């Protein structure tokens, strides 16, 4: 029999199993699309709009909390019930944040370490099993992303090995005169004013254009509402206007 796979679920760098006997996803999260399809008069069915955006997605995370401390001992003043509540509170605190959205991370047997930003949407709801609760997280990114970012010279080509488009790359322009980066595979382009000695960063996910920490969004020229994306597979590029460009990106999966 094959040994069970250790997904090693984490909230940022904290291992959730530090407080639990078992952690699992009750349903593999899959985002639905926003909007509707076109209906053609006098024709059956619908015509799909391939550019519909994806929504955030609910992620039901089931945890069975431990009855002991992290060393396996009963040290709480109120014994095992005290540890159960203490560990449940610790799991909730991992996701109930007020500074920034934590990253839910796991080791996927095919993709390696993947992650997505989440927030605690609902929970914990007790199940029929003792000390087992379901926390409903909200996946703010509709896709899983690889944990380690790539930084690529786009003129050499970028290959997205994932199954989803990359909507949040960060482009850095250095030098040149009104440099323009064009993804010739899908036609998206981004152009900025002359960076001079200070690089200009175009963060497509955050919707910001900065130079030395200050906004220079008025310098942005693009032909897409979403600015720039990387499609699945090979993305060929050209760079005009001199200087150099680099693209930081993470492969994504449904």
C-alpha positions as CSV (number, residue, x, y, z in Angstrom):
1,X,0.0,0.0,0.0
2,X,1.2,3.5,-0.9
3,X,2.2,5.6,2.2
4,X,0.0,8.7,2.7
5,X,1.4,11.9,1.2
6,X,2.4,14.6,3.7
7,X,1.0,17.9,2.5
8,X,2.5,19.7,5.4
9,X,-0.1,22.5,5.5
10,X,1.3,25.8,6.8
11,X,0.1,29.3,7.5
12,X,3.0,31.4,6.3
13,X,5.9,29.5,8.0
14,X,3.9,28.0,10.9
15,X,3.1,24.3,10.6
16,X,-0.6,23.8,11.3
17,X,0.1,20.2,12.6
18,X,1.9,21.8,15.5
19,X,-1.6,22.2,17.0
20,X,-3.4,19.3,15.3
21,X,-3.6,15.6,14.9
22,X,-4.9,15.9,11.3
23,X,-5.3,18.6,8.7
24,X,-7.0,18.2,5.3
25,X,-8.9,20.0,2.6
26,X,-12.5,18.8,2.5
27,X,-12.8,20.0,-1.1
28,X,-10.1,21.0,-3.6
29,X,-10.7,24.7,-4.2
30,X,-11.7,25.6,-7.7
31,X,-12.7,29.2,-8.6
32,X,-15.8,29.9,-10.6
33,X,-16.0,32.6,-13.3
34,X,-17.5,36.1,-12.9
35,X,-20.1,37.3,-15.3
36,X,-22.3,35.6,-17.9
37,X,-22.0,34.2,-21.4
38,X,-23.5,35.7,-24.5
39,X,-26.8,34.4,-25.8
40,X,-27.3,34.6,-29.5
41,X,-30.9,35.2,-30.7
42,X,-32.5,32.3,-32.4
43,X,-29.6,30.0,-31.5
44,X,-29.4,27.3,-28.7
45,X,-27.0,27.4,-25.8
46,X,-24.5,30.1,-25.0
47,X,-21.2,31.5,-26.4
48,X,-18.4,31.5,-23.9
49,X,-16.4,34.6,-23.1
50,X,-12.9,33.3,-22.6
51,X,-11.8,36.5,-20.8
52,X,-14.2,36.3,-17.9
53,X,-12.5,36.9,-14.6
54,X,-12.2,34.4,-11.8
55,X,-13.6,35.0,-8.4
56,X,-12.1,34.3,-5.0
57,X,-12.8,30.8,-3.8
58,X,-13.9,29.2,-0.5
59,X,-11.5,26.7,1.0
60,X,-12.9,24.3,3.6
61,X,-10.0,23.3,5.9
62,X,-10.7,20.5,8.4
63,X,-8.6,20.3,11.5
64,X,-8.6,17.8,14.3
65,X,-6.9,19.7,17.2
66,X,-4.6,18.0,19.7
67,X,-5.4,17.2,23.3
68,X,-1.9,17.9,24.4
69,X,0.8,20.5,24.1
70,X,3.4,20.4,21.3
71,X,5.5,17.9,23.2
72,X,2.6,15.5,23.7
73,X,2.2,16.2,27.4
74,X,-0.8,17.4,29.3
75,X,0.3,20.5,31.1
76,X,-2.7,22.8,30.9
77,X,-4.3,23.8,34.2
78,X,-7.6,22.4,32.9
79,X,-6.1,19.3,31.4
80,X,-7.0,18.0,28.0
81,X,-10.0,20.2,27.5
82,X,-7.8,23.2,28.1
83,X,-5.3,22.1,25.4
84,X,-8.1,21.4,22.9
85,X,-9.4,25.0,23.3
86,X,-5.9,26.4,23.4
87,X,-4.9,24.6,20.2
88,X,-8.1,25.6,18.4
89,X,-7.5,29.3,19.3
90,X,-4.0,29.0,18.0
91,X,-5.2,27.7,14.6
92,X,-7.8,30.5,14.4
93,X,-5.1,33.1,15.2
94,X,-3.0,31.8,12.2
95,X,-5.7,33.0,9.8
96,X,-7.6,35.7,11.7
97,X,-5.0,38.4,10.9
98,X,-5.4,42.2,10.8
99,X,-2.1,43.2,9.2
100,X,-2.0,41.2,6.0
101,X,-3.5,38.1,4.5
102,X,-1.5,35.0,5.5
103,X,-0.4,32.5,2.9
104,X,-1.9,29.0,3.0
105,X,1.0,26.7,1.9
106,X,1.2,23.0,1.2
107,X,3.4,20.5,-0.5
108,X,1.7,19.2,-3.6
109,X,2.8,15.8,-4.8
110,X,3.0,17.0,-8.4
111,X,3.7,20.8,-8.2
112,X,5.9,21.0,-5.2
113,X,5.4,23.8,-2.7
114,X,2.4,26.0,-3.6
115,X,0.5,28.8,-1.8
116,X,-2.3,31.3,-2.0
117,X,-3.3,34.3,0.2
118,X,-6.3,33.6,2.4
119,X,-8.5,35.1,5.1
120,X,-10.7,33.4,7.6
121,X,-14.2,33.7,6.2
122,X,-16.2,31.5,8.6
123,X,-15.5,29.0,11.4
124,X,-14.7,27.0,13.3
125,X,-17.7,24.7,12.8
126,X,-17.7,21.5,14.8
127,X,-18.1,18.2,12.9
128,X,-19.5,14.9,14.0
129,X,-16.0,13.7,15.0
130,X,-14.6,14.7,18.4
131,X,-12.3,17.8,18.4
132,X,-12.7,18.2,14.6
133,X,-13.6,21.5,13.2
134,X,-14.0,23.1,9.7
135,X,-12.6,26.5,9.1
136,X,-13.8,28.1,5.9
137,X,-11.0,30.1,4.4
138,X,-11.4,32.5,1.5
139,X,-8.7,32.1,-1.2
140,X,-8.1,35.7,-2.3
141,X,-6.2,34.6,-5.4
142,X,-8.3,32.2,-7.5
143,X,-5.3,30.1,-8.3
144,X,-2.5,28.3,-6.5
145,X,0.9,29.8,-7.1
146,X,4.4,28.2,-6.8
147,X,6.1,29.4,-3.6
148,X,9.4,30.5,-5.2
149,X,9.2,33.4,-7.6
150,X,11.0,33.3,-11.0
151,X,12.9,36.4,-12.3
152,X,13.3,36.2,-16.0
153,X,14.7,38.2,-18.9
154,X,11.5,38.2,-21.0
155,X,13.3,38.7,-24.3
156,X,14.6,35.1,-23.9
157,X,11.0,33.9,-23.6
158,X,8.9,32.9,-20.6
159,X,7.3,29.5,-20.3
160,X,4.4,29.2,-17.9
161,X,4.3,25.5,-16.9
162,X,1.1,26.0,-14.9
163,X,-2.5,25.6,-16.0
164,X,-3.8,29.1,-15.3
165,X,-2.8,32.6,-16.7
166,X,-0.5,34.7,-14.6
167,X,-2.3,38.0,-13.8
168,X,0.1,39.5,-11.3
169,X,3.7,39.6,-12.7
170,X,6.0,42.5,-11.7
171,X,8.0,44.1,-14.5
172,X,11.2,46.1,-13.8
173,X,12.4,48.5,-16.5
174,X,16.0,49.8,-16.2
175,X,17.4,52.5,-18.5
176,X,16.3,53.2,-22.1
177,X,13.9,55.8,-23.5
178,X,10.2,55.0,-23.2
179,X,10.9,51.2,-23.1
180,X,8.0,49.0,-24.2
181,X,7.8,45.3,-23.3
182,X,5.4,43.4,-25.6
183,X,4.2,39.8,-25.1
184,X,4.0,38.9,-28.8
185,X,2.1,35.7,-28.0
186,X,-1.0,37.4,-26.7
187,X,-0.4,41.1,-27.8
188,X,-0.2,42.6,-24.3
189,X,2.3,45.5,-24.0
190,X,3.5,47.8,-21.2
191,X,5.4,51.0,-21.8
192,X,6.8,53.5,-19.3
193,X,8.7,56.8,-19.4
194,X,12.5,57.0,-19.3
195,X,13.6,55.2,-16.1
196,X,17.0,56.9,-16.1
197,X,19.2,55.6,-13.3
198,X,16.3,54.5,-11.1
199,X,14.3,51.4,-12.3
200,X,10.5,51.6,-12.7
201,X,8.5,48.8,-11.3
202,X,5.1,47.8,-12.8
203,X,3.2,45.6,-10.4
204,X,0.3,44.2,-12.4
205,X,-1.3,42.5,-9.5
206,X,-1.3,45.5,-7.2
207,X,-2.0,48.0,-10.0
208,X,0.9,50.2,-9.1
209,X,3.8,51.8,-11.0
210,X,6.6,53.1,-8.8
211,X,10.1,54.6,-9.1
212,X,12.2,54.8,-6.0
213,X,9.1,54.1,-3.9
214,X,7.0,57.0,-5.4
215,X,4.1,56.5,-7.8
216,X,4.7,57.3,-11.4
217,X,1.5,55.7,-12.7
218,X,1.0,58.6,-15.2
219,X,4.0,57.2,-17.2
220,X,2.2,53.9,-17.9
221,X,1.0,53.1,-21.4
222,X,-0.8,49.8,-22.0
223,X,-3.3,48.3,-24.4
224,X,-5.1,46.2,-21.9
225,X,-7.4,46.9,-18.9
226,X,-5.4,44.2,-17.0
227,X,-2.1,45.7,-18.2
228,X,-0.1,42.5,-18.9
229,X,-0.5,38.8,-18.5
230,X,1.4,35.6,-19.1
231,X,-0.6,32.9,-20.8
232,X,-0.2,29.2,-20.3
233,X,2.8,27.8,-22.2
234,X,5.4,29.8,-24.1
235,X,5.2,33.6,-24.1
236,X,7.6,35.3,-26.6
237,X,8.6,38.9,-26.0
238,X,10.2,41.9,-27.6
239,X,11.7,45.0,-25.9
240,X,11.9,48.3,-27.7
241,X,13.1,51.7,-26.6
242,X,16.4,50.4,-25.2
243,X,17.4,49.5,-21.7
244,X,16.5,46.2,-20.1
245,X,13.5,44.5,-18.5
246,X,12.9,41.7,-16.1
247,X,9.7,39.9,-15.1
248,X,9.0,38.4,-11.7
249,X,6.3,35.7,-11.9
250,X,5.0,32.5,-10.4
251,X,3.4,29.7,-12.2
252,X,-0.3,29.2,-11.3
253,X,-2.7,26.3,-11.2
254,X,-6.4,25.9,-10.9
